[in-house]
Amino acid sequence: MSIRSRKHHKATQLAALIAAAIPALAVAEEQKGELSLPAISVSDTAQAPSYKASRSANDKMTEDLLDTPKTVQVIKKEMLQEQGASNLMEALRNTPGITMQLGENGNTSAGDTFMMRGFSTQTSTFVDGIRDLGAVSRDVFNLEQVEVVKGAAGSDIGRGASSGYINLVSKLPTLEDSISGTLGYGTADKAAMTADINQTMSQGSALRLNLMRRDGGVDGRDYVENSSYAVAPAVAFGLDGDTRLYVYSQHVRQENVPDGGIPTIGMDGFYNADARLRAGGKVDEDNFYGSTGDYEDVDADMLTVKLEHDLNDVTTVRNTSRIGKTTTDRILTGVNTLSANSSSDPSDWTVSRSRQLTDQENEIAANQTNLSTEFFTFGLRNTLATGVEFMRESQRTESGATALQLIDGVTYAAVALPNANLYDPNAHDVLGKPYKTGVYSDGTTDTAALYAFDTLHLNEQWSVNAGVRFEHYRTDTKGASLVSIASTSASNDYLLTPYDLDSSDDLTSWNTGVVYKPAENGSIYLSYANSLTPPGSGNFALSTSESSDSQPNLDPQETEHVELGTKWDLLDERLNLTAALYRTENTNQVSYDALSDSYQQDGKIRVTGVELGMVGQITNFWQVSAGIASMDTEQLDQVSRSNAGVVTENTGVRWSPDLTATLWTSYTLGDLTLGGGARYVSDQDRLIAKGADSSTTNMPEIPSYWVADAMAAYRLNKNVNLRLNVYNLFDEEYISTLNNSGARMVLGTPRSAMMTTEFSF
């Protein structure tokens, strides 16, 4: 395996150097004995909680993280609390190789929308091992930790998962009475409250209640607001016995004013055919081009019942059942085309607007049964996890329109969308509400799966890890689309045409890995895994379009992933270091073939990279979490043809930076804790067409940026801790997300702050 780009050589050499040096360090440490550290006087002040986790909460992982042959990062709640993180997107800043997306033109993607290692991953988000769908921004108030698993993971979670998945681990009752919470207030009038109450009852049972309330504006933005509240009750029985029952739910309500972004005019690299606009200045970052009537309402509910029984000291059976429903109702205004209106006076310039209506409902019903055990075969120890899974997932989406249209002979008048003044928009402009045209998509996927994972320990140094998942799925999509009436002269004359499509298949996904332990505290591994992405697997919306990857008759896309890595626990197992080289290739993507004048499954995406990580304690009071990832992404044989017959070949992958890095560290000295961190993202290409002139098309890329944060906390007593977080410490202006056309962006949060009182009893 090689990395073609010369700029990756340093990162590759660094990975090889660390991989070679860590075993020597480990052997030297074993020979030397316990590493001699400066003496630390410990009084009644508690040491800092560790960022490092030893095991995943995922029942399918049979070994400790140190001996698991794949890249797994666990982001614990202690670090998220120090950072003042409130949602999943903020939590994921702690892992390299992940970037955020905005959406197409006026249509902003809502909720948690991100890519990992060159592939879209937002439909690979799980809660306690069960897929969680819905256009919702997930809060972290009810999470013990966030687990990021990288690499093809079809054997772990089934369809999709080309580059990995995110597993959110819920807080559950324990046999320890406790009350904790936070009260915070920050810039942009942001206010936040969380509470975590755990109360034991008789005979090994306990109650736990987590609460959240957040409200306020968005730093650097006028009119944009976020308001949410949530309650997560849980009860557990038999916590001190062999049989344990957990019943828990989570209910989230969000009422937001969504952000459609601002024009990219004036930014470095911006281009417009009109020379006057090309020389125009930036708009104010707080300009709001939407309407006071824009809104986003989200309701998300889930109920889970989990039963565990220990058959003996090494064997446990678990059954988990869940039902969930998420609804999203949103109207959002986006910005589109700039116009100088034949004037050289910037005060006369305008920007057109679009309005998006989204009415979406997601539902899930799932049941998983898992058995984990240990046993010996011919004197060799096995650790096994096996189970079955049944699931039904559905998504219904209705959309709207604003243009003049004739549908089934009925005239729908155009909705008034007056242009906004480019530099002085008015949020009180009267903007019409999009009307529903009858277009909808209603899709369901039923899944039945059987899986098994086993680690065979050949001796103290060598082990073989393997997993397989057999899965049968069926996707049904019903809906209605607008079909143009060719016999009329009106370009807006349509028939509302129903459709009913289905697809089913059997999928087999697997992984295998060999682990070598040169020392007890380290491992070197080589692994291979695959995943399969059948048509319509993301939103259950099958399509008859010849250029779509969601045609029912297509073969699943297949992703193959190979990884060579090493992991080491140093400093008395307080600090974990990791290094991994990988190559991922996704095939069977639809691509236009000029010779046959047809679309065929010839397209590929290839990603090669290296990733380094460090997490844990350098001393009892000094914590660190850091990662750096370098990757080279390319598309192969990816060709498309427009309606006008224009053929385009894409060679790169959008929003996939060559280099990302993240760091967070804190030091506790008595009652005072100081912390801070930084993250770096290199250039992210928007323009990926072969031969395209990047200087003549809006914004060709998101420029690279550094962002630094800082934290200071002071413990008043054993029950109360005061914490100040300052974000974007140096007030760096940077583009956080850019839409696909390059005309619209959301800037990163300017310098802001949050003061929080933490209490615990």
Secondary structure, 3 states (H helix, E strand, C coil): CCCCCHHHHHHHHHHHHHHHHHHHHHHHHHHHCCCCCCCCCCCCCCCCCCCCCCCCCCCCCCCCHHHCCCEEEEEEHHHHHHHCCCEHHHHHHHCCCEEECCEECCEECCCCCEEECCEECCCCEEECCEECCCCCCCECCCEEEEEEEECCCHHHHCCCCCCEEEEEEECCCCCCCEEEEEEEEEHHHEEEEEEEEEEECCCCCEEEEEEEEEEEECCCCCCCEEEEEEEEEEEEECCCCCEEEEEEEEEEEEEEECCCCEECCCCCCCCCCCHHHHCCCCCCCCCCCCCCCCEEEEEEEEEEEEEEEECCCCCEEEEEEEEEEEEEEEEEEEEEEEECCCCCCHHHCEEEEEEEEEEEEEEEEEEEEEEEEEEEECCEEEEEEEEEEEEEEEEEEEEEECCCEEECCEEECCCCCCCEECCCCCCCCCCCCCEEEEEEEEEEEEEEEEEEEEEEECCCCEEEEEEEEEEEEEEEEEEEEEEECCCCCCCCEEEEEEEEEEEEEEEEEEEEEEEEEEECCEEEEEEEEEEEECCCCCCCCCCCCCCCCCCCCCCCEEEEEEEEEEEEEECCCCEEEEEEEEEEEEEEEEEEECCCCEEEEEEEEEEEEEEEEEEEEEECCEEEEEEEEEEEEEEECEEEECCCCCEEEECCCCCCCCEEEEEEEEEEECCEEEEEEEEEECCEECCCECCCCHHHCCCCEECCEEEEEEEEEEECCCCEEEEEEEECCCCCCCEEEECCCCCEEEECCCCEEEEEEEEEC
